[in-house]
Amino acid sequence: MAHHDLIIKNADICTMDANMTRIQHGYVVVDGETITSVNEGSVPAGVEADTVIDAEGQVLFPGFIDTHTHIFQSFLKGLGADHRLIEWLNRSALPYGKYMTPYQHRLAAQLTCMEAIKSGCTTLCEFFYTDQDPELADGCIAGMEDTGIRSVFIRTFQDCGEDYGMPACFIQPADKAMEEVSRLRHDYADRSDMLSIWTGPDVTWSTTKEGYRTMLDYCKSENVRYAMHIDETEVDDDMCQKHYGQDIVPMLDDMGFLTDHMLGVHCVNLTPDEIKRFADNGVSISYNPVSNMYLGSGAAPIREALDAGVNVSIGTDGAASNNTTNYLESIKFAALVQKGFTRDAARITAPQTI
């Protein structure tokens, strides 16, 4: 008699291995945190488990990874509709973010993560920018941990930006922000791979060159990964041209900021040269198709990025610019946006999307 912790039987299994192997009727055996076998056919006699899930008529995938969201925005669904990015931020997300409490962050995290789990996500990347109180981050992390989802918590920073509407309470020097990142990494160091702490600039118009340098020095010395909103709209390049005489991607490249530890979020306005810079430096992209449509930002050059060898993932973005954290919906739009904007139904195929 063989006894296991979990068996999922009668499933249509998409293994997502290198050959995209599909087992149309099979079962998966799990012991502890390890998948110990994936087999075709029915569970043999004499094989039992503490928990048995009958997945008849269902498809079994490895867990999805939502590489970009803003958890507190689950409270803001529908409130900023029909506005472009800066106006939307100043009318909905930023004003409300000032008043969030740690308890509200915990509730929002529970809601967001449950919605993500329901649509197949086992990992969620939270891009956190309500930094006016350190306890807010702890509240958010507690809510994520309540659900059991694997979490990447990206504690970002803003060291300028009031002229674009960034609340003064969010703004702090980059070195102080890195101290808080260090505090989080220390306080949650025992979570293994269930919780990772990253950092990053929030947006280009709330980050100084000195802030980029301070953060980059910290990340290189401590081996910390980082993410940032970049080229979501034309504002990024307009702001950088105004203050530094360069577009944002070439400026960051000159600073050594483009590395394989960087996740660029949105990337709607990347040029062919900038895509090559991403590819050459190992920068990854989080593609957020629903949010980009919701805010009228446009369609990111994803086919071009993939062809150049850039690692591309999918994010839902915050629910205030999506109205859901349904990852399956974002996967669908990830393909349809590319097909529709280019009038090419094979621009990105279903297997490529998955």
C-alpha positions as CSV (number, residue, x, y, z in Angstrom):
1,M,0.0,0.0,0.0
2,A,1.5,3.4,-1.1
3,H,0.3,6.4,0.8
4,H,0.8,10.0,-0.2
5,D,-0.2,13.5,0.9
6,L,-2.2,14.5,-2.2
7,I,-3.4,12.9,-5.4
8,I,-5.1,14.8,-8.2
9,K,-6.7,12.3,-10.5
10,N,-8.6,12.2,-13.8
11,A,-7.0,15.5,-14.9
12,D,-6.2,16.8,-18.4
13,I,-2.6,17.7,-17.5
14,C,-0.6,20.4,-19.3
15,T,2.9,19.8,-17.9
16,M,4.5,22.9,-19.4
17,D,7.7,21.0,-19.9
18,A,10.1,21.8,-22.7
19,N,8.1,19.7,-25.1
20,M,4.7,21.1,-23.9
21,T,3.7,17.6,-23.0
22,R,0.0,17.1,-22.5
23,I,-1.5,14.1,-20.7
24,Q,-5.2,14.0,-21.5
25,H,-6.1,11.7,-18.7
26,G,-3.7,11.3,-15.8
27,Y,-2.9,11.9,-12.2
28,V,-0.3,13.8,-10.1
29,V,1.1,12.7,-6.8
30,V,2.4,15.2,-4.2
31,D,4.3,14.5,-0.9
32,G,5.0,17.5,1.3
33,E,6.1,20.3,-1.0
34,T,7.2,18.1,-3.8
35,I,5.4,16.7,-6.9
36,T,6.7,13.2,-6.8
37,S,5.1,11.8,-10.0
38,V,3.0,12.8,-13.0
39,N,1.5,9.8,-14.7
40,E,-0.9,8.8,-17.5
41,G,-4.0,6.8,-16.8
42,S,-5.9,6.0,-13.6
43,V,-4.5,5.8,-10.1
44,P,-3.4,2.2,-9.6
45,A,-5.0,0.1,-6.9
46,G,-3.3,0.3,-3.6
47,V,-2.2,3.9,-4.1
48,E,-3.9,6.3,-1.5
49,A,-3.6,9.8,-0.2
50,D,-4.7,11.9,2.7
51,T,-6.4,14.2,0.1
52,V,-7.7,13.1,-3.3
53,I,-9.0,15.7,-5.8
54,D,-11.1,14.4,-8.7
55,A,-10.3,16.7,-11.6
56,E,-12.6,15.0,-14.1
57,G,-13.4,17.5,-16.9
58,Q,-10.8,20.0,-15.7
59,V,-7.4,21.1,-16.9
60,L,-4.3,21.1,-14.5
61,F,-1.6,23.6,-15.0
62,P,1.5,24.6,-13.0
63,G,0.6,27.8,-11.0
64,F,0.5,31.1,-12.8
65,I,2.7,34.0,-11.7
66,D,1.1,37.5,-11.7
67,T,4.2,39.7,-12.1
68,H,2.5,43.0,-11.3
69,T,-0.3,44.3,-9.2
70,H,-1.1,47.0,-6.6
71,I,-3.0,45.3,-3.8
72,F,-4.7,48.3,-2.2
73,Q,-6.5,49.1,-5.5
74,S,-8.9,46.2,-4.9
75,F,-10.9,48.8,-3.0
76,L,-11.0,51.2,-6.0
77,K,-12.6,49.1,-8.7
78,G,-14.3,51.3,-11.3
79,L,-13.5,54.6,-9.6
80,G,-11.1,56.0,-12.2
81,A,-12.7,54.9,-15.4
82,D,-12.2,56.8,-18.7
83,H,-9.1,58.8,-17.8
84,R,-5.5,58.5,-18.9
85,L,-2.7,57.5,-16.5
86,I,-1.7,60.8,-14.8
87,E,-5.3,62.0,-14.5
88,W,-6.5,58.6,-13.4
89,L,-3.7,58.5,-10.7
90,N,-4.6,61.9,-9.4
91,R,-8.3,61.2,-9.3
92,S,-8.3,57.7,-7.7
93,A,-5.3,55.8,-6.7
94,L,-3.1,58.5,-5.2
95,P,-5.7,60.4,-3.1
96,Y,-7.0,57.2,-1.6
97,G,-3.6,55.7,-1.0
98,K,-2.8,58.4,1.5
99,Y,-5.6,57.2,3.8
100,M,-4.9,53.5,3.8
101,T,-4.4,51.8,7.2
102,P,-2.4,48.7,8.0
103,Y,-5.7,46.8,8.6
104,Q,-7.1,48.0,5.3
105,H,-4.0,46.8,3.5
106,R,-4.4,43.4,5.1
107,L,-8.0,43.1,4.0
108,A,-7.1,44.3,0.5
109,A,-4.3,41.8,0.3
110,Q,-6.7,39.0,1.4
111,L,-9.2,40.0,-1.3
112,T,-6.6,40.4,-4.1
113,C,-4.8,37.2,-3.3
114,M,-8.0,35.1,-3.1
115,E,-9.1,36.5,-6.5
116,A,-5.7,35.7,-7.9
117,I,-5.7,32.1,-6.5
118,K,-9.2,31.5,-7.9
119,S,-7.8,32.3,-11.4
120,G,-4.9,29.9,-11.0
121,C,-2.1,32.1,-9.6
122,T,0.2,30.6,-7.0
123,T,2.6,33.6,-7.0
124,L,1.7,37.3,-6.8
125,C,4.1,40.3,-7.2
126,E,2.9,43.3,-5.2
127,F,4.3,46.6,-6.4
128,F,3.9,48.6,-3.2
129,Y,4.1,52.4,-3.2
130,T,2.0,53.7,-0.2
131,D,5.1,54.3,1.8
132,Q,4.0,57.0,4.3
133,D,3.9,54.5,7.3
134,P,6.2,51.4,7.6
135,E,3.4,49.4,9.2
136,L,1.4,49.6,6.0
137,A,3.9,47.2,4.3
138,D,3.6,44.8,7.2
139,G,-0.2,44.9,7.0
140,C,0.0,44.1,3.3
141,I,2.4,41.2,3.8
142,A,0.3,39.8,6.6
143,G,-2.7,39.7,4.3
144,M,-0.7,38.0,1.5
145,E,0.6,35.4,4.0
146,D,-3.0,34.8,5.3
147,T,-3.9,33.3,2.0
148,G,-0.8,31.0,1.6
149,I,0.1,32.5,-1.8
150,R,3.8,32.8,-2.7
151,S,4.6,36.5,-2.6
152,V,7.1,38.9,-4.1
153,F,6.8,42.2,-2.2
154,I,8.3,45.1,-4.1
155,R,8.8,48.0,-1.7
156,T,9.3,51.0,-4.1
157,F,10.2,54.6,-3.4
158,Q,9.6,58.1,-4.6
159,D,12.1,60.9,-3.9
160,C,10.3,63.7,-5.9
161,G,7.2,64.1,-8.0
162,E,4.8,66.6,-6.2
163,D,4.6,68.6,-9.5
164,Y,3.0,65.5,-11.1
165,G,0.6,65.0,-8.2
166,M,2.6,62.6,-6.0
167,P,1.4,63.0,-2.4
168,A,4.1,64.6,-0.2
169,C,3.7,61.9,2.4
170,F,4.9,59.2,-0.1
171,I,8.1,61.0,-0.8
172,Q,11.3,60.2,1.0
173,P,15.1,60.1,0.2
174,A,16.2,57.0,-1.5
175,D,18.7,56.1,1.3
176,K,15.9,56.1,3.8
177,A,13.8,54.0,1.6
178,M,16.6,51.4,1.3
179,E,16.8,51.3,5.0
180,E,13.2,50.3,5.1
181,V,13.9,47.6,2.4
182,S,16.6,46.3,4.6
183,R,14.3,46.2,7.6
184,L,11.7,44.2,5.6
185,R,14.4,41.8,4.3
186,H,15.6,41.3,7.9
187,D,12.2,40.9,9.5
188,Y,11.0,38.4,6.9
189,A,14.2,36.5,6.2
190,D,12.8,33.2,7.5
191,R,10.1,32.9,4.8
192,S,12.3,30.9,2.4
193,D,10.9,31.2,-1.2
194,M,7.4,32.0,0.0
195,L,8.2,35.7,0.4
196,S,10.8,37.7,-1.5
197,I,11.5,41.4,-0.8
198,W,12.5,43.5,-3.9
199,T,12.6,47.3,-4.4
200,G,12.5,49.8,-7.2
201,P,11.6,53.3,-8.3
202,D,7.8,53.8,-8.5
203,V,7.6,55.9,-11.7
204,T,10.1,58.0,-13.6
205,W,8.5,61.3,-12.7
206,S,8.9,60.6,-9.0
207,T,12.6,59.5,-9.2
208,T,15.7,61.6,-9.3
209,K,19.0,60.5,-10.9
210,E,20.5,60.4,-7.4
211,G,17.6,58.2,-6.4
212,Y,18.3,55.7,-9.2
213,R,22.0,55.6,-8.3
214,T,21.4,55.1,-4.6
215,M,18.9,52.3,-5.2
216,L,21.2,50.7,-7.8
217,D,24.2,50.8,-5.4
218,Y,22.1,49.2,-2.7
219,C,20.7,46.4,-5.0
220,K,24.1,45.5,-6.4
221,S,25.8,45.4,-2.9
222,E,22.9,43.3,-1.4
223,N,22.0,41.3,-4.5
224,V,18.4,42.6,-4.4
225,R,16.1,42.5,-7.5
226,Y,14.1,45.5,-8.5
227,A,11.2,46.6,-10.7
228,M,9.8,49.8,-12.1
229,H,7.0,51.2,-14.2
230,I,8.7,52.3,-17.4
231,D,7.5,53.6,-20.7
232,E,3.9,53.1,-19.8
233,T,3.1,56.4,-21.5
234,E,4.9,59.2,-23.3
235,V,5.2,61.0,-20.0
236,D,8.3,59.0,-19.0
237,D,10.4,60.2,-22.0
238,D,8.9,63.7,-21.9
239,M,10.0,64.1,-18.2
240,C,13.5,62.7,-18.8
241,Q,14.0,64.8,-21.9
242,K,13.0,67.9,-19.9
243,H,15.3,67.3,-16.9
244,Y,18.1,65.1,-18.3
245,G,18.1,65.5,-22.1
246,Q,17.6,61.8,-22.7
247,D,14.8,59.3,-23.0
248,I,14.4,57.1,-19.9
249,V,15.8,53.7,-21.3
250,P,19.1,55.2,-22.7
251,M,19.6,57.2,-19.6
252,L,19.2,54.1,-17.4
253,D,21.4,52.1,-19.7
254,D,24.2,54.7,-19.4
255,M,23.8,54.4,-15.6
256,G,24.2,50.7,-15.6
257,F,20.7,50.3,-14.4
258,L,19.6,47.8,-17.0
259,T,20.5,44.4,-15.6
260,D,19.2,40.9,-15.3
261,H,17.9,41.9,-11.8
262,M,15.4,44.4,-13.3
263,L,11.8,43.8,-14.2
264,G,10.4,46.6,-16.4
265,V,6.6,47.0,-16.1
266,H,4.4,48.0,-19.0
267,C,7.0,49.0,-21.6
268,V,4.3,50.2,-24.0
269,N,6.5,52.7,-25.8
270,L,9.8,50.8,-26.2
271,T,11.6,51.5,-29.4
272,P,13.5,48.7,-31.4
273,D,16.8,50.1,-30.0
274,E,15.4,50.0,-26.4
275,I,14.1,46.4,-26.9
276,K,17.7,45.5,-27.9
277,R,19.1,47.2,-24.8
278,F,16.7,45.1,-22.7
279,A,17.7,41.9,-24.5
280,D,21.4,42.7,-24.3
281,N,21.2,43.3,-20.5
282,G,18.8,40.6,-19.5
283,V,16.0,42.9,-18.4
284,S,12.6,41.2,-18.1
285,I,9.2,42.7,-19.0
286,S,5.8,42.5,-17.2
287,Y,3.2,43.0,-19.8
288,N,-0.1,44.3,-18.5
289,P,-2.5,44.3,-21.4
290,V,-5.8,45.0,-19.7
291,S,-4.5,48.0,-17.7
292,N,-2.8,49.4,-20.9
293,M,-6.2,49.3,-22.7
294,Y,-8.2,50.6,-19.7
295,L,-6.0,53.7,-19.4
296,G,-5.6,54.2,-23.2
297,S,-1.9,53.7,-23.0
298,G,-1.5,51.5,-26.1
299,A,-0.2,48.1,-27.0
300,A,3.3,47.0,-25.9
301,P,5.6,45.7,-28.6
302,I,5.6,42.2,-27.2
303,R,6.1,40.2,-30.4
304,E,9.2,42.3,-31.1
305,A,10.5,41.8,-27.5
306,L,10.0,38.0,-27.7
307,D,11.7,37.9,-31.0
308,A,14.7,39.8,-29.5
309,G,15.0,37.2,-26.7
310,V,13.5,39.3,-23.9
311,N,11.9,37.4,-21.1
312,V,8.2,38.5,-21.0
313,S,5.6,37.7,-18.3
314,I,2.0,38.9,-17.7
315,G,0.6,41.0,-14.9
316,T,-2.9,42.1,-14.1
317,D,-1.9,45.5,-12.7
318,G,-3.9,46.9,-9.8
319,A,-7.7,46.4,-9.8
320,A,-8.3,50.2,-10.1
321,S,-7.1,50.0,-13.8
322,N,-8.5,46.5,-14.5
323,N,-11.5,46.0,-12.1
324,T,-10.3,42.5,-11.3
325,T,-7.2,40.4,-10.5
326,N,-8.4,37.6,-12.7
327,Y,-5.3,36.3,-14.3
328,L,-7.1,34.2,-16.9
329,E,-8.6,37.3,-18.3
330,S,-5.2,39.0,-18.6
331,I,-3.8,36.0,-20.4
332,K,-6.7,36.2,-22.9
333,F,-6.1,39.9,-23.5
334,A,-2.4,39.4,-23.7
335,A,-2.9,37.5,-27.0
336,L,-6.0,39.4,-28.3
337,V,-4.4,42.9,-28.0
338,Q,-1.4,41.8,-30.0
339,K,-3.6,40.2,-32.7
340,G,-6.1,43.1,-32.9
341,F,-3.6,45.9,-33.1
342,T,-1.6,44.3,-35.9
343,R,-4.5,42.6,-37.7
344,D,-2.5,39.4,-37.5
345,A,-4.4,36.5,-35.8
346,A,-1.2,34.5,-35.4
347,R,0.8,37.4,-33.9
348,I,1.0,35.5,-30.6
349,T,-0.5,32.0,-30.6
350,A,-2.3,30.4,-27.7
351,P,0.6,28.0,-26.8
352,Q,3.0,31.0,-26.9
353,T,0.8,33.0,-24.6
354,I,0.6,30.2,-22.0
